[in-house]
């Protein structure tokens, strides 16, 4: 399957403006922003929760987790538990970098005359 295809409607994602990369239980999937809204309405359970990785939410999470990981690894704060927390903080960082490498870097930032989603 191509990496620039929405996992909800199976249509092509044309640029980063309409891309939402979401994560759920170690899965990383690309969606159109409208399809992601429909997916969120369909899944209201805790086990089926999709979390956006890119966008403003992803940036804030990425920055906070980098700060947490650096603090936990470089200071003796909380001892071994702090090292474990720093290791767990690397998971959202890894997801964001993987999302950028697999999905976002292959798409143009904005396509001027693109077809509209229905």
C-alpha positions in Angstrom: 0.0 0.0 0.0 1.3 3.5 -0.9 2.2 5.7 2.0 0.2 8.7 0.8 -3.2 6.9 0.9 -5.8 7.6 3.6 -6.6 4.6 5.7 -10.3 5.6 6.1 -11.4 6.4 2.6 -8.5 4.8 0.7 -8.0 8.0 -1.5 -4.8 9.7 -2.2 -3.6 12.4 0.3 -2.2 15.2 -1.9 -0.3 17.5 0.5 0.6 18.0 4.1 -2.2 20.4 4.6 -4.8 17.6 4.5 -2.6 15.0 6.3 -3.3 13.8 9.9 -1.0 11.1 11.1 -2.5 9.2 14.0 -1.3 6.6 16.4 -3.1 3.8 18.3 -1.5 1.0 20.1 1.9 1.0 18.3 0.2 1.6 14.9 0.8 4.7 12.8 -1.7 5.5 10.1 -2.2 8.5 7.7 -5.7 10.1 7.3 -7.3 13.1 5.6 -8.2 15.6 8.3 -11.9 15.1 7.5 -11.6 11.3 7.6 -9.8 11.6 10.9 -12.8 13.6 12.3 -15.2 10.8 11.1 -12.9 8.2 12.6 -13.0 10.0 16.0 -16.8 10.1 15.9 -16.9 6.3 15.1 -14.5 5.2 17.9 -15.5 6.5 21.3 -13.9 3.7 23.3 -10.6 4.0 25.2 -9.1 1.0 23.5 -9.9 2.3 20.0 -8.6 5.9 20.6 -6.5 7.4 17.8 -4.1 10.2 18.8 -2.9 12.7 16.3 0.9 12.7 15.9 1.4 15.7 13.7 0.0 19.2 13.8 0.0 21.5 16.9 -0.8 18.6 19.3 2.1 16.6 18.0 4.5 19.5 18.2 3.6 20.3 21.8 3.9 16.7 22.8 7.2 16.3 21.0 8.7 19.3 22.8 7.5 18.3 26.2 8.7 14.8 25.8 12.1 15.9 24.6 12.4 18.1 27.7 11.3 15.3 30.0 13.6 12.8 28.4 16.6 15.1 28.7 15.9 16.0 32.3 15.4 12.3 33.3 18.5 11.1 31.5 20.9 13.9 32.6 19.9 14.4 36.2 19.8 11.9 39.1 16.2 12.8 39.6 14.1 9.8 40.8 17.1 7.4 40.2 16.2 4.3 38.2 12.6 5.3 37.9 13.6 8.6 36.3 15.6 6.6 33.7 12.6 4.5 33.0 10.4 7.6 32.6 12.9 9.1 30.3 12.9 5.9 28.2 9.0 6.0 28.1 9.2 9.6 27.0 11.1 8.6 23.9 8.1 6.8 22.5 6.1 9.9 21.3 9.4 11.3 20.1 10.0 8.2 18.0 6.5 8.3 16.7 6.8 11.9 15.5 10.1 11.3 13.8 8.8 8.1 12.1 5.7 10.0 11.0 7.8 12.7 9.4 10.1 10.2 7.7 7.5 7.9 6.3 4.5 10.2 5.5 5.2 13.9 5.7 8.5 14.2 3.9 7.1 12.5 0.8 4.3 15.0 0.4 4.5 18.6 -0.8 3.6 21.3 1.7 0.7 22.7 -0.3 -0.7 21.9 -3.7 -2.3 25.0 -5.3 -5.0 23.4 -7.6 -6.0 20.1 -6.0 -9.2 18.3 -6.2 -11.6 18.7 -3.2 -12.5 16.0 -0.7 -16.1 15.0 -0.7 
